[in-house]
Amino acid sequence: MEITAAIVKSKGSEFELEKVTLDGPGAEEVLVKIVATGICHTDMVARDFIMGSPNFPVILGHEGSGIIEKIGNDVHHLKVGDHVVLTYGFCGECEICRTGNPAYCYEFFDRNFSGADIEGRHHHHDHEGKGINDNFFSQSSFATYSIAHKNNVIPVPMDAPLEILGPLGCGIQTGAGAVINTLKIKVGSSIVISGTGAVGLSAVMAAKASSATTIIAVDINDERLAFAKELGATHTINSVNENVREKIREILPNGVQFAVDTTGRSEVINNSLNSLAPVGEMAIIGVATKPLELETNIFLTKGYKIKFVNQGDSVSEEFIPKLIKMYLHGQFPFDRLIKTYAFEDINQAVEDSEKGRTIKAVLKIGEYNK
């Protein structure tokens, strides 16, 4: 079938909307009409060839939501007409997946960043029949239709607002999952969250929903910090104007119990690491562009736990429906992060995201009956 896709033709170039041909779904795949898709920092990292698909042109996009239009012969838990969110790809069969850790699947890179499916095939072709790099996060959802594997297609309630659910498949589940799944923070806990983008603010909302009583947000943007307070932060620190370590110790003399970093910056991570209370725990999220240099002293160990976290340690088929329930009950207002754009305005949405004018940009691509 002929579809419209946003294509990156060279490293760092703009997205170009073009007509391409999309193959039908294989035995374990589904065809999804894309209603909307979020724009994530990881799309930009792949566009700029920092990581991910090794060749251009490429079709990116990995926070898709839509409606199933066709299913393969070996897909039995989904049906045509289902409303779905698309998330990351995983095999579901290796020992890592079978022990409940699909975000660390042995085949994670091949299924999400290789530019083709696990067999090396492309679903998208140009007008000359040449394959286009695709299968980004097993979906390539910057398009009017997407082919996804049955493992990363999550059915969602028909009454949930499908046009804003896509970011639950990556950025929002990552931030919320770091708090709920990784750190498992308890009622009355204290936590510092560095970075107030979509991932960090999702962590703030999750901390509030988990009844943490001290939630410290750190950033360099006063407007974002003020917004973090609206979403549940009890304290904010502008790291340009204040000494983060000293300020945290003013708030919590014995240190903070938990920390989440969404920046990937050594100096920011070290501020949180050195502000932890004994047996404190830290979750580090994000794509760092250079090796981290952590400041630690094990002469008198304080029992710290540090975990590098992918996808919020989420088993998406369980966690995404939970986040939707929390949203529908007013406990997780992630819609406040979102600004929508028309598909043809993708480059403006990307620019607004990169310049911090928009927290979570979502492209509205297809219509559906609400």
C-alpha positions in Angstrom: 0.0 0.0 0.0 1.1 3.6 -0.5 1.5 5.7 2.6 3.1 9.0 3.6 6.2 8.9 5.8 8.6 11.5 7.2 12.1 10.5 5.9 15.5 11.7 7.1 17.8 11.4 4.1 21.2 12.3 5.6 22.8 12.9 9.0 21.2 15.8 10.8 18.9 16.8 7.9 15.2 17.8 8.2 12.3 15.4 7.9 10.8 15.2 4.4 7.2 13.9 3.9 7.1 11.6 0.9 4.9 8.8 -0.6 6.4 5.4 0.0 5.2 1.8 -0.4 4.6 -0.3 2.8 4.5 -4.1 2.7 1.7 -6.0 4.5 2.3 -7.6 7.9 4.1 -10.9 8.3 2.9 -13.8 10.4 3.8 -12.2 13.7 3.1 -8.6 12.7 0.2 -6.1 12.6 -0.6 -3.2 10.4 -1.5 -0.1 12.4 -3.2 3.1 11.2 -1.2 5.7 13.1 -3.5 8.3 14.8 -0.6 10.2 16.5 3.0 9.7 17.5 5.2 11.5 20.0 8.6 13.0 19.2 11.3 11.9 21.6 15.0 12.9 22.1 16.0 9.4 20.9 14.6 10.3 17.5 16.9 13.2 17.3 19.9 11.1 18.5 19.2 8.7 15.6 18.7 11.5 13.1 22.1 12.9 14.1 23.7 9.4 13.9 24.8 9.4 17.5 23.3 6.0 17.8 20.9 3.8 15.9 20.2 3.1 12.3 23.5 2.8 10.4 22.3 4.2 7.1 20.1 6.8 5.5 17.4 7.4 4.3 15.6 6.3 7.4 12.0 6.5 8.8 12.1 7.2 12.6 9.3 7.6 15.2 8.7 5.3 18.2 5.9 6.6 20.3 3.0 5.7 18.0 -0.7 5.1 18.8 -3.3 4.0 16.4 -5.8 1.4 15.3 -5.1 -2.1 14.0 -6.2 -2.7 10.4 -4.7 -6.1 9.7 -3.0 -8.9 11.7 -0.7 -11.7 10.8 -1.6 -15.4 11.0 0.4 -15.9 14.2 -1.2 -13.0 16.1 -3.9 -14.2 18.5 -4.1 -11.7 21.4 -4.9 -8.7 19.1 -7.7 -8.1 16.6 -8.6 -5.6 13.9 -10.1 -2.5 15.3 -8.2 -2.6 18.6 -6.8 0.8 19.8 -3.1 0.3 20.6 0.0 2.0 21.8 3.3 0.9 20.2 6.3 0.5 22.4 9.9 -0.9 22.1 10.7 -4.2 20.4 12.0 -7.4 22.2 12.1 -11.0 21.3 10.1 -12.4 24.3 12.0 -15.6 24.2 15.5 -15.1 25.6 16.3 -15.7 29.3 16.3 -11.9 29.9 12.8 -11.5 28.5 11.5 -14.6 30.2 12.6 -13.3 33.6 10.5 -10.1 33.2 13.2 -7.8 31.8 12.3 -7.3 28.1 13.9 -3.8 28.0 17.3 -5.6 28.3 16.6 -8.2 25.7 19.6 -9.8 24.0 18.2 -8.6 20.7 17.3 -5.1 21.8 19.6 -3.3 19.4 18.7 -5.4 16.4 14.9 -5.0 17.0 15.0 -1.3 17.7 18.0 0.4 16.0 19.3 -1.7 13.2 17.3 -0.1 10.4 15.6 -3.4 9.5 13.6 -6.2 11.0 15.2 -9.1 12.8 15.6 -10.9 9.5 17.2 -7.9 7.9 14.2 -6.9 5.8 12.7 -3.5 5.1 9.0 -3.0 5.1 9.2 0.4 3.3 10.3 1.0 -0.3 10.8 4.1 -2.4 9.2 4.6 -5.8 12.0 2.5 -7.4 11.4 -0.4 -5.1 14.5 0.2 -3.0 14.3 -0.6 0.7 14.3 2.3 3.2 15.8 1.9 6.6 12.9 1.4 9.0 11.7 -0.7 11.9 12.8 1.9 14.3 11.7 0.6 17.7 9.9 -2.1 15.8 7.5 0.5 14.4 8.9 3.6 12.5 5.7 5.6 13.4 6.5 8.8 11.6 4.1 7.7 9.0 0.4 7.3 8.3 0.7 3.5 8.7 3.1 1.3 10.6 4.1 -2.4 10.7 4.8 -3.5 14.3 5.7 -6.8 15.9 3.0 -8.4 18.0 5.2 -8.1 21.1 5.3 -4.3 21.1 1.7 -3.6 20.4 -0.3 -2.8 23.5 -4.1 -2.8 23.5 -5.6 0.2 25.4 -9.2 1.1 26.5 -11.4 2.3 23.7 -12.5 5.3 25.8 -9.0 6.6 26.4 -7.8 9.5 24.3 -5.9 7.7 21.6 -4.4 10.8 20.1 -2.2 11.5 23.2 -1.3 8.0 24.3 1.7 7.4 22.1 4.3 8.9 24.4 3.4 6.3 27.0 5.3 3.8 24.8 8.7 5.4 25.5 9.4 8.7 27.2 6.6 8.8 29.7 6.8 5.1 30.7 10.6 5.6 31.1 10.3 8.5 33.6 7.4 7.0 35.5 8.8 3.5 35.4 12.1 4.6 36.9 10.2 5.7 40.0 7.5 3.0 40.2 9.3 0.0 38.8 13.0 0.6 39.4 13.2 2.5 42.6 9.8 1.3 43.9 9.6 4.3 46.1 7.5 4.1 49.2 4.9 6.3 50.9 6.7 9.2 52.7 9.9 8.8 50.7 12.2 11.6 49.5 13.5 11.8 45.9 15.5 14.3 43.7 14.8 14.3 40.0 17.3 16.0 37.7 16.0 17.3 34.4 12.5 18.6 33.8 11.8 17.4 30.3 9.1 14.9 29.5 10.9 12.1 31.2 11.8 14.0 34.4 8.3 15.5 34.7 6.8 12.0 34.3 9.1 11.0 37.2 7.8 13.9 39.3 4.2 12.9 38.6 4.9 9.3 39.4 6.6 10.3 42.7 3.6 12.3 43.7 1.2 9.4 42.7 3.4 7.1 44.9 2.9 9.5 47.9 6.5 10.6 48.1 6.5 13.6 50.5 9.7 15.3 49.5 10.1 15.7 45.7 13.0 17.9 44.6 13.2 18.9 40.9 16.6 20.2 39.5 17.0 22.1 36.3 18.3 25.4 34.8 15.0 26.6 33.5 12.8 28.5 36.0 9.7 28.1 34.0 10.1 24.3 33.9 10.8 24.3 37.6 7.7 26.2 38.3 5.7 23.7 36.2 7.3 20.9 38.1 5.9 22.4 41.3 2.4 22.4 39.7 2.9 18.7 38.9 3.9 17.7 42.4 7.5 18.8 43.2 7.7 20.1 46.8 11.1 21.9 46.2 13.0 23.1 43.2 16.7 24.0 42.6 18.0 26.0 39.7 21.5 24.5 39.4 22.9 27.7 37.7 22.0 29.9 40.7 22.3 27.5 43.6 24.7 24.8 44.9 22.7 21.6 44.4 24.5 19.6 47.0 24.2 22.3 49.7 20.6 23.0 48.9 19.6 19.3 49.1 21.4 19.1 52.5 19.4 22.1 53.7 16.2 20.4 52.8 17.3 17.0 54.0 20.3 17.1 56.3 20.7 13.3 56.2 20.5 13.1 52.5 17.8 12.1 50.0 16.6 8.5 49.8 16.2 8.2 46.0 17.4 10.0 42.9 16.5 9.9 39.2 18.8 11.5 36.6 17.5 12.2 33.1 20.4 14.4 31.8 23.2 11.9 31.3 25.7 14.6 32.4 28.4 13.5 34.9 28.4 16.7 36.9 24.6 16.6 37.4 24.7 12.9 38.3 27.4 13.5 40.8 25.4 16.2 42.5 22.6 13.7 43.2 25.0 10.8 43.9 26.8 12.8 46.6 23.5 13.9 48.1 22.1 10.4 48.8 21.4 9.2 52.3 23.0 5.9 53.4 21.5 3.0 51.4 20.2 5.5 48.9 19.3 4.4 45.4 19.8 6.1 42.1 18.3 5.5 38.6 20.2 6.9 35.7 18.3 7.4 32.4 19.2 8.9 29.1 21.7 8.7 26.2 25.0 10.1 27.3 27.2 11.3 24.4 30.4 10.7 26.3 31.6 8.3 29.1 30.3 9.2 32.6 32.8 10.0 35.3 31.2 9.2 38.6 32.6 10.5 41.9 32.5 7.7 44.4 34.4 6.8 47.6 34.2 3.2 48.8 36.5 3.6 51.8 33.4 3.9 54.0 30.7 2.6 51.8 27.2 3.9 52.3 25.4 1.1 50.6 24.4 3.0 47.5 22.7 1.3 44.6 23.0 2.7 41.1 21.1 1.3 38.2 21.3 2.4 34.5 17.7 2.2 33.4 16.1 1.5 30.0 12.4 2.1 29.4 11.7 2.5 33.1 12.2 -1.3 33.6 8.7 -1.6 32.2 6.8 -4.7 31.1 4.8 -2.5 28.8 1.7 -4.7 28.4 1.2 -4.4 32.1 2.6 -0.9 32.9 1.0 1.2 30.1 -2.5 0.2 31.0 -1.7 1.0 34.6 -0.6 4.5 33.6 -3.7 5.0 31.6 -5.8 4.0 34.6 -3.9 6.5 36.8 -4.5 9.2 34.1 -8.2 8.5 33.9 -8.5 8.7 37.7 -6.7 12.0 37.8 -3.5 10.7 39.4 -1.1 11.0 36.4 -2.0 14.1 34.3 0.6 13.5 31.6 -1.6 15.3 29.1 -0.3 18.6 30.6 3.1 17.9 29.0 1.7 17.6 25.5 1.4 20.0 22.6 0.0 18.7 19.3 1.2 19.5 15.8 0.0 18.6 12.3 2.1 15.9 10.6 3.3 18.4 8.0 4.6 20.6 10.8 7.0 17.9 12.0 10.1 20.0 11.5 8.6 22.8 13.6 7.7 20.3 16.3 11.2 19.0 16.3 12.6 22.6 16.6 10.3 23.5 19.4 11.3 20.3 21.2 15.0 20.9 20.8 14.7 24.6 21.9 12.6 23.7 24.9 9.5 25.5 23.8 7.5 22.3 23.9 7.9 19.6 26.6 6.3 16.7 24.6 5.4 17.3 21.0 2.9 14.9 19.5 2.1 14.7 15.8 -1.6 14.2 14.9 -1.5 12.0 11.8 -4.8 10.1 11.3 -8.4 10.6 12.2 -10.5 8.2 14.3 -14.0 8.0 15.7 -13.8 8.9 19.4 
